[in-house]
């Protein structure tokens, strides 16, 4: 059991063996190498879920980018997601916020994750 916040008043459990994975390839952008983008986020395409981004650790995910530009997510619940490569060098950057997700969504890539399968997408970095 994972609790996303000490202040969370609701505990949501997703008990399922039905999950997939996602492989995101970050494309080079000019002089910047993919690893300089630092992280890739994966979040639901349904905007009405974004208000609970801070408490839903199963649908709102973040991982680092490897030196070869790959970001992998395992144990992803099936559904439609948006994914984006972002640079987190900015002090105080918080991505689990509905307003930030709205800005990311404008340039994000859509990906569908199915149970027992690996989805893949190629993304470029979202400009600051």
N, C-alpha and C positions, 0 to 999 in steps of 0.2 A: 504494500500500500504506500503510495506516495502522496504526500500532502504538499500542495504548492505554496502554502502560506500559513504562518502561525495564526494569522487573523482570519483565515477562511472559516466561515460559519456553515458551509455546505461541503460535504465529502461526497464526491462522485466516484463511483467504481465502474470500470469497464472491464467486465470479466468475459473474455472471448478468446477463442483460439483462431479467430478469423482476422488475420492481419497480413499486411504485405510489407514491401520495402520500397524505397525510392533512391535512385542514384542520380545525382545532379552533377553535370559537367559544367564548370565555369569557363567560359570562353575568355581568352586573353583580350585585353582592351588597350590597344596602343602600346605604350611603354610599360604598362603595369602587368605583372604576372598574375595568374589566378590566385595564388596564395596570398597576395597582398590585399585581396578583398576580405580576407579574414573569416567571414562566416556566411552561411546560407541559412535562410529561414524557410520554414514550411508551415503554412497556416491554412485553415479552411477557406474555401472560395465563398462560402455563405457569409455575407456581411453581418447578418443578425447574430452570429456567434462571437464576433470580435469584442464585444463588451466584456466577455468573461475570459479574455486571453490570459490574464494574470493567474487564473485559478485552474485552467484546463491544460494540464501538462501533456495530455495524450494527443491533442489535436494541434497544439501550437509548439513547434519544435525548432531548435537551433542547433547547428553543428559547425565545426570548423572545416576549412577547406584544406585538403592535403596539398603537398608540393606539386602534384601532377594535376591539380585543379578539380579533384573529385570531392564530393560531399555525399555521405551515405547516411540514410535514415533507416533503421530497422524497427520492427514492431509497430508499423504505422496502421492505424485503423482505416479500413476501406472508405473511400470517398473522393470528392473533388477538392483539390488543394491549389494554392498559389505558392510559388517559390521564387525567391530572389536572392541574389548575392549582394551583400552590403558590406561596407567598410565601417568598422566600429571604433575607429581611432578617435572619434569625437568624444570628449569627456561628458559623462552623464547620459550617454545614449541609452535609451530604453526602447526596446522594440515591441514589448508586450503591452501595447497601448492602442486602442481603437483608432485614434487619430494618426498614429504612425503607420499602422497597417493600411489605412486608407491611402496614404501617400505611396506606400510600397506597392499596393495593388495596381496602381495606374501603369506601372512598368513591369509587373511580375509576370511570370509564365505559368499557365495553367497545367496541372498534371493530375491524372486520375490514378488512384491507387486501388488495386483489386486485391482481394484476399488471396494469399498463397502465391503472389506474383511480384515481380520487381518492375516498377515503373521507372522511366528515365526521362530526363529533360536536359536541354542545353540552355544555359542562361548567360547573359552578360551582366556586368555589375550595374547596379542602379546608381546613377549619379547623386551626389550629395545635394 
